[in-house]
Amino acid sequence: MAAERVGVFSNLPYKPQFATILAVALCAGMWFYVQKVQIPHQLADAAVHGKPRGNLSDLYPRWLGTRELLLHHRDPYSPEVTTEIQTGYYGRPLDPVRPNDPKDEQRFAYPVYVAFLLAPTIRLPFQSVEAGFRWFLVLLTAGSVLLWLRVLRWRPSGWTMAALVLLTLGSFAAVQGIKLQQLSLLVSGLIAGCAALLGTGYLFLAGVLLALATIKPQLTLPLAIWLIFWSLSEWRTRQRFVWGFLVTMAVLLAGAQLVLPGWIGKFLAAISAYRQYAAGQGSLLDFLLTPKWGTAVTALLVLALAIVCWFTRRDSVESEGFVITLALVLTVTLVVLPMFAPYNQLLLLPGLLLAWVHRRDLRRTGAGRLAYGVALVLIMWPWLSSAGLALASLILPPATVQRAWALPIYTSPGIPLIALMLLILLVLQILRYRRGTTNLPAARTPELALPKGSG
């Protein structure tokens, strides 16, 4: 069936085994690029400019803050703990006098209840925690692909499923997140689990997972607002989600207040400090359009998203309208978020899978064909360029290859934007259908029906 195809060149005869072999090669190329090109370049640059390098694990500040809080009853937001974090993360405390020192102070800038998730690890050496967490993220990221396929009700063959998992694990977003042990990958997995539980009727548990995902509130709160609004629209049948979310949040907040009274003010101060030392890290729109125009476009996007959420508020969890709105909320969040980090792009996964499933619908119009073609170029470029660098390393000196270290990440800023454009085109198709019929249930459009057959 058409929805089964994963190959980029959809006009060629499709062999799922070939797609899987190609996915293995692209995945290996990306991991080779990060390990043998990007990291050696960073090491060389640090040596030249005197930049400090320690474990550089994004898990470490959260782990050390948790250990100091729960074992030694110290404030993880304090300057003293921050200094200890910098010693492990950078190899020494940062010196504001040194112009080449990083600006990111690596404070404990998370809600303190993240400590409850990390508590089982605090008596272990960090090297063991780091290794175990890295493999946990690999498994969780692979599992999140399967969960999103379940949400979309797409049951591809085993070969196609393997190709999708390999391509995801071989994306720059996943590789960067796994190498850094970024908690964004944990949040992405929790959100995927929440969506899958909603689809299977376990609404209370879905609310529990989404509450746990608020350890990164900037990624989770827009989705939480939408899902609570969606639940209120059909309160009798959907209230269990709200209760699951609120009960879990109440437990997390009460527990956090118990272990660190007054933590909310300290957390907000840490966030305010982060905005100061990370000055200039505006949203993707600010970067591309200037802060003034970026703010204006952000306001329009949020307004448009609110309108879509209103129109789909009564859609069932099995409907195309609900799934597309969920993907749209995650994609808009990434576009307007006041920072840009490639590892957050795993939240684009449901939107990109939807775009692939509905590629025939998208290519019915000139705008759809253009957006789809641009998306293929932007998404494939990191894989193809990293594979090219891997091949070049066979014949060129490492220093020569490393000079092209930025090549695979050139298209990273454009991927969230083109994903947003594809979803907007899908939403317009649904809205056009709804205006043209009065006797079929909303979001049950034949031309946008999600694939249910197995390959």
C-alpha positions as CSV (number, residue, x, y, z in Angstrom):
1,M,0.0,0.0,0.0
2,A,1.1,3.6,-0.6
3,A,1.3,4.5,3.0
4,E,3.7,1.7,3.6
5,R,6.4,3.2,1.5
6,V,9.3,4.9,3.3
7,G,11.7,5.4,0.4
8,V,12.4,8.9,-0.5
9,F,12.0,8.4,-4.3
10,S,8.3,7.3,-4.2
11,N,8.1,6.8,-7.9
12,L,10.7,4.0,-7.8
13,P,9.8,0.4,-7.1
14,Y,9.7,0.1,-3.3
15,K,11.5,-2.6,-1.4
16,P,11.1,-2.4,2.4
17,Q,14.3,-4.3,2.9
18,F,16.2,-1.8,0.8
19,A,14.7,1.1,2.9
20,T,16.0,-0.6,6.1
21,I,19.5,-1.1,4.6
22,L,19.5,2.5,3.5
23,A,18.4,3.6,7.0
24,V,21.2,1.6,8.6
25,A,23.7,3.4,6.3
26,L,22.3,6.9,7.1
27,C,22.1,6.2,10.8
28,A,25.8,5.0,10.8
29,G,26.8,8.0,8.8
30,M,25.3,10.4,11.3
31,W,26.8,8.7,14.3
32,F,30.2,8.7,12.5
33,Y,29.9,12.4,11.8
34,V,29.2,13.4,15.4
35,Q,31.9,11.1,16.9
36,K,34.6,11.6,14.3
37,V,34.0,15.0,12.9
38,Q,32.0,17.3,15.1
39,I,33.4,16.3,18.5
40,P,37.1,16.3,17.3
41,H,36.4,19.8,15.9
42,Q,35.0,20.9,19.3
43,L,38.1,19.5,21.0
44,A,40.5,21.3,18.7
45,D,38.6,24.6,19.0
46,A,38.5,24.3,22.8
47,A,42.3,23.6,22.9
48,V,43.0,26.7,20.7
49,H,40.8,29.1,22.6
50,G,41.2,27.7,26.1
51,K,37.5,26.7,26.5
52,P,36.9,24.3,29.5
53,R,35.5,20.8,28.9
54,G,34.4,18.4,31.6
55,N,31.8,15.7,31.2
56,L,29.5,18.0,29.2
57,S,26.5,15.9,30.2
58,D,23.2,17.8,30.4
59,L,22.1,15.2,32.9
60,Y,24.9,16.1,35.3
61,P,23.6,19.4,36.7
62,R,20.2,17.8,37.4
63,W,21.8,14.7,38.9
64,L,24.2,16.6,41.2
65,G,21.5,19.0,42.3
66,T,19.3,16.0,43.1
67,R,22.0,14.3,45.0
68,E,22.9,17.4,47.1
69,L,19.3,18.0,47.8
70,L,18.2,14.5,48.9
71,L,21.4,13.3,50.5
72,H,22.9,16.4,52.0
73,H,19.8,18.7,52.2
74,R,21.5,21.5,50.2
75,D,19.7,24.0,48.0
76,P,20.4,22.9,44.4
77,Y,19.7,26.5,43.2
78,S,22.4,27.9,45.5
79,P,25.6,29.5,44.1
80,E,27.7,26.9,45.9
81,V,26.0,24.0,44.2
82,T,26.2,25.8,40.9
83,T,30.0,26.1,41.3
84,E,30.2,22.3,42.0
85,I,28.1,21.7,38.9
86,Q,30.4,23.8,36.8
87,T,33.4,21.9,38.1
88,G,32.0,18.6,36.9
89,Y,30.4,19.9,33.7
90,Y,33.2,22.1,32.4
91,G,36.1,20.7,34.4
92,R,36.4,23.9,36.5
93,P,34.3,26.8,37.6
94,L,33.6,29.4,34.9
95,D,35.6,32.6,35.1
96,P,33.8,35.7,33.9
97,V,37.1,37.4,33.3
98,R,38.0,34.9,30.6
99,P,36.3,36.0,27.3
100,N,36.2,32.5,25.8
101,D,34.5,30.8,28.8
102,P,31.0,29.6,28.0
103,K,28.1,31.9,28.9
104,D,25.8,29.1,30.0
105,E,26.3,28.8,33.8
106,Q,24.7,25.4,34.0
107,R,22.5,26.2,36.9
108,F,19.9,23.8,38.3
109,A,17.2,25.5,36.2
110,Y,14.5,22.8,36.5
111,P,11.5,22.4,38.8
112,V,12.8,20.8,41.9
113,Y,10.5,17.8,41.5
114,V,12.8,16.5,38.7
115,A,14.7,15.1,41.7
116,F,11.9,12.5,42.2
117,L,12.6,11.1,38.8
118,L,16.4,11.0,39.4
119,A,16.3,9.9,43.0
120,P,17.0,6.2,42.3
121,T,20.4,7.1,40.8
122,I,21.9,9.4,43.4
123,R,23.9,6.8,45.3
124,L,25.6,5.5,42.1
125,P,28.7,7.0,40.6
126,F,27.9,9.4,37.8
127,Q,29.9,7.4,35.2
128,S,27.5,4.5,35.7
129,V,24.4,6.8,35.7
130,E,25.6,8.5,32.5
131,A,26.2,5.2,30.7
132,G,22.9,3.7,31.8
133,F,20.9,6.8,31.0
134,R,22.4,7.0,27.5
135,W,21.1,3.5,26.7
136,F,17.8,4.3,28.4
137,L,17.4,7.2,26.0
138,V,18.2,5.0,23.0
139,L,15.5,2.6,24.0
140,L,13.0,5.3,24.9
141,T,13.6,7.1,21.6
142,A,13.1,3.9,19.6
143,G,10.0,3.1,21.7
144,S,8.5,6.6,21.1
145,V,8.6,5.9,17.3
146,L,6.4,2.8,17.9
147,L,4.1,4.8,20.2
148,W,3.6,7.5,17.6
149,L,2.8,4.8,15.0
150,R,0.2,3.5,17.3
151,V,-1.3,7.0,17.8
152,L,-1.5,7.4,14.0
153,R,-3.0,3.9,13.7
154,W,-0.4,3.1,11.1
155,R,0.7,-0.5,11.2
156,P,3.6,-0.8,8.7
157,S,5.6,-4.0,8.1
158,G,8.5,-5.0,10.3
159,W,11.1,-3.8,7.8
160,T,9.4,-0.4,7.5
161,M,9.1,0.0,11.2
162,A,12.8,-0.9,11.6
163,A,13.7,1.8,9.0
164,L,11.7,4.4,10.8
165,V,13.3,3.6,14.2
166,L,16.8,3.6,12.6
167,L,16.2,6.9,10.8
168,T,15.0,8.5,14.1
169,L,17.9,7.2,16.1
170,G,20.2,8.4,13.3
171,S,18.7,11.9,13.2
172,F,21.0,14.7,14.4
173,A,18.3,15.6,17.0
174,A,18.4,12.1,18.5
175,V,22.2,11.7,18.3
176,Q,22.8,15.1,19.9
177,G,20.3,14.4,22.7
178,I,21.7,10.9,23.4
179,K,25.3,12.2,23.5
180,L,24.4,15.0,25.8
181,Q,22.0,12.9,27.9
182,Q,19.4,15.5,27.4
183,L,16.2,15.3,29.4
184,S,14.2,16.6,26.4
185,L,14.4,13.0,25.0
186,L,12.8,11.8,28.2
187,V,10.1,14.4,27.9
188,S,9.5,13.5,24.3
189,G,9.1,9.8,25.3
190,L,6.6,10.8,28.1
191,I,4.6,12.8,25.6
192,A,4.5,10.0,23.1
193,G,3.4,7.6,25.9
194,C,0.7,10.1,27.0
195,A,-0.7,10.3,23.4
196,A,-0.6,6.5,23.1
197,L,-2.5,6.0,26.4
198,L,-5.1,8.6,25.3
199,G,-5.6,6.5,22.1
200,T,-6.2,3.3,24.1
201,G,-8.6,4.9,26.6
202,Y,-6.2,5.0,29.6
203,L,-6.9,8.7,30.2
204,F,-5.9,8.9,33.9
205,L,-2.5,7.3,33.2
206,A,-2.1,9.7,30.2
207,G,-2.6,12.6,32.6
208,V,0.0,11.1,34.9
209,L,2.7,10.9,32.2
210,L,2.0,14.4,30.9
211,A,2.4,15.8,34.5
212,L,5.8,14.0,34.8
213,A,6.8,15.6,31.5
214,T,6.4,19.1,33.0
215,I,10.0,18.8,34.3
216,K,10.5,20.8,31.1
217,P,7.5,23.1,31.3
218,Q,8.4,25.1,28.3
219,L,7.9,22.0,26.1
220,T,4.9,20.6,27.9
221,L,2.6,23.4,29.1
222,P,1.1,24.3,25.6
223,L,0.2,20.7,25.1
224,A,-1.2,20.4,28.6
225,I,-3.4,23.5,28.1
226,W,-4.8,22.1,24.8
227,L,-5.5,18.7,26.3
228,I,-7.2,20.1,29.4
229,F,-9.3,22.3,27.1
230,W,-10.1,19.3,24.9
231,S,-11.1,17.3,28.0
232,L,-13.4,20.1,29.3
233,S,-15.2,20.1,26.0
234,E,-16.5,16.6,26.7
235,W,-16.1,16.5,30.5
236,R,-18.2,13.4,31.2
237,T,-16.1,11.1,29.0
238,R,-12.7,12.8,29.3
239,Q,-12.4,14.0,32.9
240,R,-10.1,11.2,33.9
241,F,-7.3,12.8,32.0
242,V,-7.7,16.0,33.9
243,W,-7.8,14.2,37.2
244,G,-4.7,12.2,36.4
245,F,-2.8,15.3,35.5
246,L,-4.0,17.4,38.4
247,V,-3.5,14.7,41.1
248,T,0.0,14.0,39.8
249,M,0.9,17.7,39.7
250,A,-0.4,18.1,43.2
251,V,1.7,15.3,44.5
252,L,4.8,16.6,42.6
253,L,4.3,20.2,43.9
254,A,3.5,19.2,47.5
255,G,6.5,16.8,47.5
256,A,8.8,19.5,46.1
257,Q,7.6,22.0,48.8
258,L,8.3,19.4,51.4
259,V,11.9,18.7,50.4
260,L,12.7,22.4,49.6
261,P,10.3,25.0,51.0
262,G,10.0,28.1,48.8
263,W,11.5,26.3,45.8
264,I,9.2,28.1,43.3
265,G,10.7,31.5,43.8
266,K,14.2,30.0,43.5
267,F,13.2,28.2,40.3
268,L,11.8,31.4,38.8
269,A,15.0,33.2,39.8
270,A,17.1,30.5,38.0
271,I,14.9,30.8,34.9
272,S,15.4,34.6,35.0
273,A,19.2,34.2,35.3
274,Y,19.2,31.8,32.4
275,R,17.5,34.3,30.2
276,Q,20.2,36.8,31.1
277,Y,23.3,34.6,30.5
278,A,21.7,33.1,27.5
279,A,20.8,36.5,26.1
280,G,20.4,36.5,22.3
281,Q,18.8,33.0,22.3
282,G,15.5,34.1,21.0
283,S,13.0,31.9,19.2
284,L,13.6,30.5,15.7
285,L,11.3,33.2,14.3
286,D,13.3,35.9,16.2
287,F,16.5,34.5,14.6
288,L,15.1,34.4,11.1
289,L,12.8,37.5,11.1
290,T,14.4,39.8,13.8
291,P,12.8,40.0,17.3
292,K,10.2,42.6,16.3
293,W,8.8,40.6,13.4
294,G,9.4,37.3,15.2
295,T,7.1,38.4,18.0
296,A,4.4,39.5,15.6
297,V,4.5,36.2,13.7
298,T,4.5,34.3,17.0
299,A,1.3,36.1,18.1
300,L,-0.4,35.2,14.8
301,L,0.7,31.6,15.1
302,V,-0.6,31.3,18.6
303,L,-3.9,32.9,17.5
304,A,-4.2,30.5,14.5
305,L,-3.4,27.6,16.8
306,A,-6.1,28.6,19.2
307,I,-8.7,28.7,16.4
308,V,-7.7,25.2,15.2
309,C,-7.9,23.9,18.8
310,W,-11.4,25.5,19.1
311,F,-12.6,23.7,15.9
312,T,-11.2,20.3,17.0
313,R,-12.1,20.5,20.7
314,R,-14.8,17.9,20.4
315,D,-13.0,15.5,18.1
316,S,-12.5,12.0,19.4
317,V,-9.0,10.8,20.1
318,E,-9.2,8.5,17.1
319,S,-10.0,11.3,14.7
320,E,-7.6,12.9,12.2
321,G,-8.5,16.3,13.6
322,F,-7.3,15.4,17.1
323,V,-4.0,13.8,15.9
324,I,-3.2,16.7,13.6
325,T,-4.0,19.3,16.3
326,L,-1.8,17.4,18.8
327,A,1.1,17.4,16.3
328,L,0.4,21.1,15.4
329,V,0.6,22.1,19.1
330,L,4.0,20.4,19.5
331,T,5.3,21.9,16.3
332,V,4.2,25.5,17.1
333,T,5.7,25.1,20.5
334,L,9.1,24.3,18.9
335,V,8.8,27.2,16.5
336,V,7.9,29.9,19.1
337,L,10.1,28.5,22.0
338,P,12.6,31.2,23.1
339,M,15.6,29.0,22.4
340,F,16.7,26.8,19.5
341,A,18.1,23.3,20.3
342,P,18.1,20.6,17.7
343,Y,17.5,17.8,20.3
344,N,14.0,19.3,20.9
345,Q,13.1,18.4,17.3
346,L,12.1,14.9,18.3
347,L,8.8,16.5,19.2
348,L,8.3,17.0,15.4
349,L,8.1,13.3,14.9
350,P,4.3,12.9,14.9
351,G,3.9,15.8,12.5
352,L,6.5,14.5,10.1
353,L,5.0,11.0,10.2
354,L,1.6,12.5,9.4
355,A,3.1,14.4,6.5
356,W,4.5,11.2,5.1
357,V,1.3,9.3,5.6
358,H,-0.7,12.0,3.8
359,R,1.9,12.9,1.1
360,R,-0.5,12.2,-1.7
361,D,-3.0,14.6,-0.2
362,L,-0.3,17.2,0.2
363,R,0.8,16.9,-3.4
364,R,-2.6,17.6,-4.8
365,T,-1.9,21.3,-4.8
366,G,1.1,23.3,-6.1
367,A,1.8,24.7,-2.6
368,G,1.7,21.2,-1.2
369,R,4.1,19.8,-3.8
370,L,6.5,22.7,-3.2
371,A,6.4,22.3,0.6
372,Y,6.8,18.5,0.4
373,G,9.8,18.9,-1.9
374,V,11.4,21.4,0.3
375,A,10.8,19.2,3.3
376,L,12.5,16.2,1.7
377,V,15.6,18.4,0.9
378,L,15.8,19.9,4.4
379,I,15.2,16.6,6.2
380,M,17.5,14.4,4.0
381,W,20.4,16.9,3.9
382,P,21.8,16.1,7.4
383,W,21.9,12.4,6.6
384,L,23.3,12.8,3.1
385,S,26.0,15.3,4.1
386,S,27.1,13.3,7.1
387,A,27.4,10.2,4.9
388,G,29.4,12.3,2.5
389,L,31.8,13.4,5.3
390,A,32.1,9.8,6.4
391,L,33.1,8.8,2.8
392,A,35.4,11.8,2.5
393,S,37.2,10.7,5.7
394,L,38.4,7.6,3.8
395,I,40.6,9.7,1.5
396,L,41.1,13.1,3.1
397,P,43.0,14.1,6.3
398,P,40.9,14.4,9.4
399,A,41.7,18.1,9.7
400,T,40.3,18.7,6.2
401,V,37.1,16.9,6.9
402,Q,36.6,18.6,10.2
403,R,36.6,22.0,8.5
404,A,33.3,21.0,7.1
405,W,31.9,20.1,10.5
406,A,28.9,22.5,10.2
407,L,27.7,21.1,6.9
408,P,25.0,18.6,8.3
409,I,23.4,21.1,10.6
410,Y,22.8,23.8,8.0
411,T,19.2,22.9,7.5
412,S,18.3,22.4,11.2
413,P,16.6,25.7,11.6
414,G,14.4,25.1,8.6
415,I,13.0,21.7,9.7
416,P,10.5,22.9,12.3
417,L,9.3,25.6,9.9
418,I,8.7,23.2,7.0
419,A,7.0,20.7,9.4
420,L,4.7,23.5,10.5
421,M,3.9,24.4,6.9
422,L,3.0,20.8,6.0
423,L,0.7,20.6,9.0
424,I,-1.0,23.9,8.1
425,L,-1.7,22.5,4.7
426,L,-3.2,19.4,6.2
427,V,-5.4,21.5,8.5
428,L,-6.6,23.6,5.6
429,Q,-7.6,20.4,3.8
430,I,-9.6,19.2,6.8
431,L,-11.3,22.6,7.2
432,R,-12.2,22.7,3.5
433,Y,-13.8,19.2,3.8
434,R,-15.8,20.2,6.9
435,R,-17.2,23.3,5.1
436,G,-18.3,21.0,2.2
437,T,-20.3,18.4,4.1
438,T,-23.0,18.3,6.7
439,N,-23.8,14.6,7.0
440,L,-20.5,13.0,7.9
441,P,-18.9,13.3,11.4
442,A,-16.1,15.9,11.8
443,A,-12.6,14.7,11.1
444,R,-13.7,11.5,9.4
445,T,-12.6,12.7,6.0
446,P,-12.1,9.8,3.4
447,E,-9.2,11.5,1.8
448,L,-7.4,12.1,5.1
449,A,-8.2,8.7,6.6
450,L,-5.2,7.3,8.5
451,P,-3.9,4.0,7.2
452,K,-5.1,1.0,9.2
453,G,-4.0,-2.0,7.1
454,S,-0.7,-3.8,7.7
455,G,1.9,-3.9,5.0
